[in-house]
Amino acid sequence: MQVFTKKENESGFTLLEVLVVLAITSLISVVLIQGFSLILGARNSVQNKIVGLEQVVLKQNIFLEPLRGILPDYPNRPNIFQGGPQSVRGLTIRPLQSRVGTPTGFSMTMDYDSGRDETELVYQESGFSPQTLGRWKGAKGTFRYRDQTGTWLEAWPPNPDVPQTPWLIQLDMGVGFPSSLVVSLNGPHQRILRLEDLPFRDNTQP
């Protein structure tokens, strides 16, 4: 009869080998967790920067949208463009409250509150209450105007011989990022003359 006996050199795991494997596994887990933490931290940082950039872009668009749509008005109309150091008023087809594309009278004014030491950018459309678009610390803030070439001016029109609206408008807040915004007016800068606007028109007609 054949008898089977257990071999003395049969392979198996010793307690020391198990402990070594557990130690190596723990080290690998720690390295992976730290790596994932770094990746998640970088991801959150990038997301926060993207959100911050989106907010900056949104704020810029809110400030600049009515200025982009500025159009000249007809003579003797109430919305002839006028630009000063702290205010702009005129006609826009990109209003913030009325329907876009509808010529709408508007104004933008920088009002300084000495009690809070803040400057507010106040926007108002015809038929609506004033709205504060933004505020910043200090009394800094000005509008500037420029034609196709030349220097920035503190008022527009500088004289009666120039077109009714400028080519560029700068909103300089003096603080924050960005501290200065520039918008281009791509529409017409002078209204086409009507018959009633001509000097030889028939004044007897109503």
C-alpha positions as CSV (number, residue, x, y, z in Angstrom):
1,M,0.0,0.0,0.0
2,Q,1.3,3.5,-1.0
3,V,1.3,6.2,1.8
4,F,1.3,9.9,0.9
5,T,3.2,12.1,3.3
6,K,3.4,16.0,3.5
7,K,6.5,17.4,2.0
8,E,8.6,19.4,4.4
9,N,9.5,22.0,1.8
10,E,5.8,22.7,0.7
11,S,5.5,26.4,-0.2
12,G,3.4,28.9,1.8
13,F,3.3,32.4,3.3
14,T,5.0,33.1,6.5
15,L,3.8,35.7,9.0
16,L,6.8,37.9,8.1
17,E,6.0,37.8,4.4
18,V,2.4,38.8,5.1
19,L,3.5,41.7,7.3
20,V,5.9,42.9,4.5
21,V,3.1,42.8,1.9
22,L,0.8,44.7,4.2
23,A,3.4,47.4,4.9
24,I,4.1,47.8,1.1
25,T,0.4,48.0,0.4
26,S,-0.1,50.7,3.1
27,L,2.8,52.8,1.6
28,I,1.3,52.6,-1.9
29,S,-2.1,53.6,-0.5
30,V,-0.6,56.6,1.2
31,V,1.2,57.7,-1.9
32,L,-2.0,57.3,-4.0
33,I,-4.1,59.2,-1.5
34,Q,-1.6,62.1,-1.5
35,G,-1.6,62.1,-5.3
36,F,-5.4,62.2,-5.5
37,S,-5.4,65.0,-2.9
38,L,-3.0,67.1,-5.0
39,I,-5.0,66.4,-8.2
40,L,-8.3,67.4,-6.5
41,G,-6.7,70.5,-5.0
42,A,-5.4,71.6,-8.4
43,R,-8.8,70.9,-9.9
44,N,-10.6,73.0,-7.3
45,S,-8.0,75.8,-7.8
46,V,-8.5,75.9,-11.6
47,Q,-12.3,75.8,-11.2
48,N,-12.2,78.7,-8.7
49,K,-10.1,80.7,-11.2
50,I,-12.4,79.9,-14.0
51,V,-15.4,81.0,-11.9
52,G,-13.6,84.2,-10.9
53,L,-12.7,84.9,-14.6
54,E,-16.3,84.3,-15.6
55,Q,-17.5,86.8,-13.0
56,V,-15.0,89.4,-14.2
57,V,-16.1,88.9,-17.8
58,L,-19.8,89.1,-16.8
59,K,-19.2,92.3,-14.9
60,Q,-17.3,93.8,-17.9
61,N,-20.2,92.9,-20.2
62,I,-22.7,94.5,-17.9
63,F,-20.7,97.7,-17.8
64,L,-19.9,97.8,-21.5
65,E,-23.1,96.4,-23.2
66,P,-25.1,99.7,-23.3
67,L,-22.0,101.6,-24.5
68,R,-21.4,99.1,-27.3
69,G,-24.9,99.9,-28.7
70,I,-24.7,103.7,-28.6
71,L,-26.2,105.4,-31.7
72,P,-26.5,109.0,-32.6
73,D,-29.9,110.6,-32.2
74,Y,-31.6,113.0,-34.5
75,P,-31.2,116.8,-33.9
76,N,-33.5,118.3,-31.3
77,R,-34.2,114.8,-29.8
78,P,-33.7,114.2,-26.1
79,N,-31.0,111.5,-26.5
80,I,-28.3,113.4,-28.3
81,F,-25.0,111.8,-27.1
82,Q,-23.2,113.7,-24.3
83,G,-20.2,112.5,-22.5
84,G,-18.5,114.0,-19.5
85,P,-15.8,112.9,-17.0
86,Q,-18.4,111.3,-14.6
87,S,-21.4,110.7,-16.8
88,V,-22.6,109.4,-20.2
89,R,-26.0,109.8,-21.7
90,G,-27.4,109.0,-25.1
91,L,-29.3,106.4,-27.2
92,T,-28.4,102.6,-27.2
93,I,-29.8,99.6,-28.9
94,R,-28.3,97.3,-26.3
95,P,-30.2,98.3,-23.2
96,L,-30.0,96.2,-20.0
97,Q,-33.7,96.3,-19.2
98,S,-35.6,97.0,-22.4
99,R,-35.7,94.8,-25.4
100,V,-32.4,94.5,-27.2
101,G,-32.5,96.2,-30.6
102,T,-34.9,98.9,-29.4
103,P,-33.4,102.4,-29.4
104,T,-33.5,103.4,-25.7
105,G,-32.4,106.5,-23.9
106,F,-30.0,105.7,-21.1
107,S,-27.4,107.3,-18.8
108,M,-24.5,106.0,-16.8
109,T,-23.2,108.1,-13.9
110,M,-20.4,107.7,-11.3
111,D,-21.6,108.9,-7.9
112,Y,-19.2,109.2,-5.0
113,D,-20.5,108.5,-1.5
114,S,-18.1,110.2,1.0
115,G,-19.7,108.5,4.0
116,R,-18.7,105.1,2.7
117,D,-15.8,106.3,0.6
118,E,-17.2,104.4,-2.4
119,T,-18.0,105.3,-6.0
120,E,-21.1,103.7,-7.5
121,L,-21.7,103.2,-11.2
122,V,-25.4,104.0,-11.6
123,Y,-27.3,103.0,-14.8
124,Q,-30.7,104.3,-15.8
125,E,-33.0,103.7,-18.8
126,S,-36.0,105.6,-19.9
127,G,-39.0,104.4,-17.9
128,F,-37.0,102.4,-15.3
129,S,-35.6,103.1,-11.9
130,P,-31.8,103.7,-11.5
131,Q,-29.7,100.5,-11.0
132,T,-26.3,100.2,-9.4
133,L,-24.0,98.2,-11.7
134,G,-21.0,98.2,-9.5
135,R,-19.0,100.0,-6.8
136,W,-15.4,100.4,-5.8
137,K,-13.4,102.1,-3.0
138,G,-12.4,105.7,-3.3
139,A,-13.4,108.7,-5.4
140,K,-11.6,107.5,-8.5
141,G,-13.4,106.9,-11.7
142,T,-13.8,108.7,-15.0
143,F,-15.1,108.3,-18.6
144,R,-12.8,109.2,-21.5
145,Y,-13.5,109.5,-25.2
146,R,-11.5,109.2,-28.4
147,D,-12.1,109.3,-32.2
148,Q,-10.2,107.0,-34.6
149,T,-6.9,108.6,-33.8
150,G,-5.7,111.2,-31.3
151,T,-5.7,111.6,-27.5
152,W,-8.3,110.6,-24.9
153,L,-10.7,113.5,-24.1
154,E,-12.6,114.1,-20.9
155,A,-15.7,115.3,-22.8
156,W,-17.5,114.6,-26.0
157,P,-18.1,116.3,-28.3
158,P,-15.1,118.5,-28.0
159,N,-16.4,120.9,-30.6
160,P,-19.5,121.1,-33.0
161,D,-17.5,119.9,-36.0
162,V,-16.9,116.3,-34.9
163,P,-19.4,113.4,-35.3
164,Q,-22.1,113.1,-32.6
165,T,-20.6,109.9,-31.0
166,P,-16.9,108.9,-30.4
167,W,-15.2,105.8,-31.7
168,L,-13.9,104.6,-28.3
169,I,-15.1,105.0,-24.7
170,Q,-12.9,104.2,-21.7
171,L,-14.3,103.4,-18.3
172,D,-11.4,104.0,-15.9
173,M,-12.2,102.9,-12.3
174,G,-8.6,103.4,-11.0
175,V,-8.8,100.3,-8.7
176,G,-9.4,96.6,-9.0
177,F,-8.8,94.2,-11.9
178,P,-9.2,95.2,-14.5
179,S,-9.0,98.9,-13.5
180,S,-9.8,100.2,-17.0
181,L,-12.2,99.0,-19.7
182,V,-12.4,100.2,-23.3
183,V,-15.3,99.7,-25.6
184,S,-15.5,100.3,-29.4
185,L,-18.6,101.9,-30.9
186,N,-19.0,100.1,-34.2
187,G,-22.3,101.7,-35.3
188,P,-22.8,105.0,-37.2
189,H,-21.5,108.1,-35.5
190,Q,-23.7,110.6,-37.2
191,R,-27.4,110.4,-38.1
192,I,-28.4,110.7,-41.7
193,L,-30.0,114.1,-42.3
194,R,-33.7,114.3,-42.8
195,L,-35.5,116.9,-44.8
196,E,-36.7,118.7,-41.7
197,D,-33.1,118.9,-40.4
198,L,-31.9,120.9,-43.4
199,P,-31.5,124.7,-43.0
200,F,-33.6,125.4,-46.1
201,R,-36.6,123.3,-45.0
202,D,-40.1,124.7,-45.2
203,N,-40.8,126.1,-41.7
204,T,-44.4,126.6,-42.6
205,Q,-45.0,122.9,-42.5
206,P,-46.1,121.4,-39.2
